[in-house]
Amino acid sequence: MLVTPAPGRSWRLEPGCPASGPCSEPVTDVGACPAGNRCYAVNNSSPFGEGSTVGIYSATGRQGPGVTVPAGLVINDIACPATRICYTAGTGGTITRTTDGTRFAPVKTPVRKNLNGITCVTASACYAVGAVGTIEAFGEG
């Protein structure tokens, strides 16, 4: 993961490992940083895994075991409009949401095509895009 302290400043590699020993970080495919001291990194690269994993990072490295994601879900994108509020878009039209930064739950949508990207204009209004020109607008609240 590359981090920068502010727009226009230099980027540096953030290993997320403790200084006292070696470690192996998962691959990061997509990520979002809703606050200066909190980032969510998605690993969907393992062809042998049971779906994606989401890790939480701060300025001092990886924090705890990560975020719980529904089993078997492959996440293609993540958007975090607030510090602990994030949405993911993925295979089979699945959209998930966390409001506490620890557990993602599915959001009911009519879309069944794979979703490749997601963005949120507020903490409760988002747009997901995907296969064959799919655009899914949704809101909660």
C-alpha positions in Angstrom: 0.0 0.0 0.0 1.3 3.5 -0.8 0.4 6.4 1.5 0.9 10.1 1.5 0.4 12.5 4.4 -1.4 15.1 2.3 -2.3 15.9 -1.3 0.7 16.9 -3.4 3.2 15.3 -0.8 5.5 12.4 -1.5 4.2 8.8 -1.4 5.8 6.1 0.6 5.3 2.3 0.9 3.4 1.3 4.0 4.3 -2.3 4.8 1.8 -2.6 7.8 4.2 -5.0 9.6 5.5 -4.7 13.1 9.1 -3.5 13.5 9.9 -6.4 15.7 9.6 -9.2 13.1 8.9 -10.4 9.6 5.4 -10.6 8.2 3.6 -11.3 4.9 0.9 -8.9 3.9 -2.0 -9.9 1.6 -2.2 -8.5 -1.8 -4.2 -5.3 -2.0 -6.4 -5.0 -5.1 -8.6 -2.0 -4.3 -8.8 0.2 -1.3 -10.5 3.3 0.3 -9.4 5.7 2.9 -12.3 7.6 4.4 -10.2 9.3 7.1 -6.6 10.3 7.4 -5.9 7.5 9.9 -8.1 4.6 8.6 -8.0 2.7 5.3 -9.8 -0.4 4.1 -7.8 -2.7 1.7 -9.5 -5.5 -0.3 -7.7 -8.7 -1.4 -9.5 -10.5 -4.1 -6.5 -12.1 -5.8 -6.4 -15.6 -4.4 -7.8 -18.1 -6.9 -7.9 -20.7 -4.1 -9.7 -18.6 -1.5 -13.3 -18.5 -0.6 -13.8 -14.9 -1.7 -12.4 -11.5 -0.8 -10.9 -10.3 2.5 -10.9 -6.7 3.8 -8.1 -5.5 6.1 -8.1 -2.3 8.1 -5.0 -0.1 8.2 -3.9 3.0 10.1 -0.7 5.1 10.1 0.9 2.4 12.3 0.0 -0.5 10.0 -2.6 -3.3 9.9 -5.2 -3.1 12.6 -6.7 -6.4 14.0 -8.1 -9.3 12.1 -9.9 -7.2 9.5 -13.5 -6.8 8.5 -16.0 -9.7 8.2 -17.2 -10.2 4.6 -19.9 -12.6 3.4 -18.3 -15.9 2.5 -17.7 -16.5 -1.2 -18.1 -12.9 -2.2 -15.5 -11.5 -4.7 -15.3 -7.7 -4.1 -14.4 -5.6 -7.2 -14.5 -2.2 -5.6 -15.0 -0.4 -2.2 -16.2 3.1 -1.4 -16.1 4.6 2.1 -18.0 7.9 2.4 -17.4 8.1 6.2 -14.8 6.8 8.7 -16.7 3.5 9.5 -19.3 3.4 6.7 -18.2 1.5 3.6 -19.9 -0.2 0.6 -18.5 -2.9 -1.6 -19.6 -4.0 -5.1 -18.9 -7.4 -6.5 -19.8 -10.6 -8.3 -23.4 -11.5 -9.0 -24.6 -7.9 -8.4 -23.8 -8.1 -4.7 -23.5 -4.8 -2.8 -22.6 -4.9 0.9 -22.4 -2.2 3.6 -20.8 -1.7 7.0 -21.8 1.0 9.4 -19.4 0.1 12.2 -16.3 -0.8 10.2 -16.3 -4.4 11.3 -18.9 -6.4 9.5 -20.3 -6.2 5.9 -23.9 -7.2 5.3 -25.6 -7.5 1.9 -27.8 -4.6 0.6 -30.8 -5.8 -1.3 -30.7 -4.8 -5.0 -32.4 -6.1 -8.1 -29.1 -6.4 -10.0 -27.6 -9.8 -10.7 -24.8 -8.8 -13.1 -21.3 -8.4 -11.8 -20.5 -5.0 -10.4 -17.1 -3.5 -11.1 -17.1 -0.2 -9.4 -18.9 1.8 -6.7 -18.9 5.4 -5.6 -20.9 7.2 -2.9 -22.1 10.8 -3.0 -23.2 10.8 0.6 -23.0 8.3 3.5 -26.2 6.7 2.3 -26.4 7.3 -1.5 -24.3 5.3 -3.9 -23.9 4.3 -7.5 -22.5 1.0 -8.6 -21.6 0.1 -12.2 -21.0 -3.2 -13.9 -21.3 -5.6 -16.8 -23.3 -4.7 -20.0 -23.8 -1.0 -19.0 -25.4 -1.8 -15.6 -25.8 1.3 -13.3 -27.4 0.7 -9.9 -28.4 3.7 -7.9 -29.3 3.0 -4.3 -29.8 4.8 -1.0 -30.5 3.9 2.6 -31.7 5.9 5.5 
